[in-house]
Amino acid sequence: MRLGIIGVGHLAGALLTGLARAGFAPADICLSPRGHGRDLARREGYALAQDNADLVARCSHVLLCVRPADAAGAVAGLPWRADHVLMSACAGVPRTALARAADPAAIVRLMPITAAEKGASPTLVYPMRADLAPMLDAFGSTIALADEDQFEAATVYAAIYGWVQKLIAASAEWSAAQGLDPGVSRQVSAATFVAAGVMQADASRDMGDILQSLLTPGGITEAGLDHLDRAGAITAWQEACALVLHRLQGTR
Ligand SMILES: NC(=O)c1ccc[n+]([C@@H]2O[C@H](COP(=O)([O-])OP(=O)(O)OC[C@H]3O[C@@H](n4cnc5c(N)ncnc54)[C@H](OP(=O)(O)O)[C@@H]3O)[C@@H](O)[C@H]2O)c1
């Protein structure tokens, strides 16, 4: 794989850190000169393309990380061949729009998150291809979806990733305001969310049973969850998921 990146902004920076962490040599990755591309090439030794056409000519696999509104325009008119793989991380941009603009390249949709910089991104992919495995492994774990509708529904988790960070920060702020050391507040808040994820990731156990086992009748977990439910927090969370999915589907 000769990897190139068009759209060297916030997400691409995290992906490049993950790739470097996994041992990908910067000189083997070609960046487009816009955004942070030129600067990263100078500072860290990435190959630098003259422009997007030069990048496509030099690479077999092109990762597209521009804003969704710029996606089709960024890849149109470039020297695509049938043996190219265009991997788009652009939220809500369908494969058909990219296929028209980058014909005859193969089109793959990816949805990594910035935790890729620590090798901890659960990266969504559709359709999966074996030749992408080393790159995806560098980002973290891979979740291959069966069709594009399921990929779109799963993409809501890219937003949930941010909401969970808000919950971690709000919990830590609250406990620090009660007098807990701020560093300890942050540590226990983040580690508690990680622990909940580890427990719920165990597919051998039913999700509801795992939660139910924590709800001692009359206990603190039950009391707080009842309050959140009565206050509409769980419903509001699911409504926010639906809002994001409608945005991704372009129906709102
Ligand atoms: N941020 C995340 O955590 C995240 C997570 C998952 C998916 N995504 C997806 O990743 C994409 C990028 O998000 P971002 O947050 O990284 O945005 P960003 O920081 O704004 O980066 C986008 C970059 O694309 C460059 N660009 C625009 N048009 C270009 C073109 N024609 N050729 C070459 N470069 C071009 C911009 O350069 P200029 O500055 O020169 O305009 C900018 O550096 C979005 O589609 C988003 O849906 C983001």
The ligand as a Gaussian input file, in Angstrom:
#p B3LYP/6-31G(d) Opt

LIG

0 1
 N      -12.550000      15.661000      13.464000
 C      -12.924000      14.426000      13.800000
 O      -12.774000      14.016000      14.955000
 C      -13.533000      13.514000      12.750000
 C      -13.873000      12.191000      13.092000
 C      -14.393000      11.343000      12.093000
 C      -14.573000      11.819000      10.806000
 N      -14.254000      13.107000      10.515000
 C      -14.418000      13.566000       9.139000
 O      -13.156000      13.977000       8.678000
 C      -13.285000      15.059000       7.785000
 C      -12.315000      16.150000       8.185000
 O      -12.634000      16.645000       9.469000
 P      -11.575000      17.540000      10.253000
 O      -12.168000      17.813000      11.586000
 O      -10.229000      16.923000      10.173000
 O      -11.621000      18.883000       9.347000
 P      -10.500000      20.010000       9.192000
 O       -9.635000      20.070000      10.415000
 O      -11.206000      21.240000       8.740000
 O       -9.565000      19.470000       8.021000
 C       -9.989000      19.457000       6.686000
 C       -8.747000      19.753000       5.848000
 O       -9.093000      19.549000       4.484000
 C       -8.317000      20.484000       3.727000
 N       -8.911000      20.599000       2.399000
 C      -10.108000      21.116000       2.034000
 N      -10.298000      21.000000       0.710000
 C       -9.175000      20.405000       0.207000
 C       -8.777000      20.009000      -1.090000
 N       -9.537000      20.209000      -2.161000
 N       -7.577000      19.414000      -1.230000
 C       -6.758000      19.189000      -0.163000
 N       -7.090000      19.540000       1.099000
 C       -8.288000      20.142000       1.279000
 C       -8.381000      21.728000       4.538000
 O       -7.308000      22.554000       4.157000
 P       -7.438000      24.162000       4.147000
 O       -7.204000      24.543000       5.588000
 O       -6.377000      24.561000       3.202000
 O       -8.842000      24.480000       3.668000
 C       -8.227000      21.179000       5.960000
 O       -6.859000      21.108000       6.326000
 C      -14.751000      15.491000       7.816000
 O      -15.381000      15.073000       6.614000
 C      -15.351000      14.768000       8.998000
 O      -16.681000      14.341000       8.744000
 C      -13.729000      13.954000      11.445000

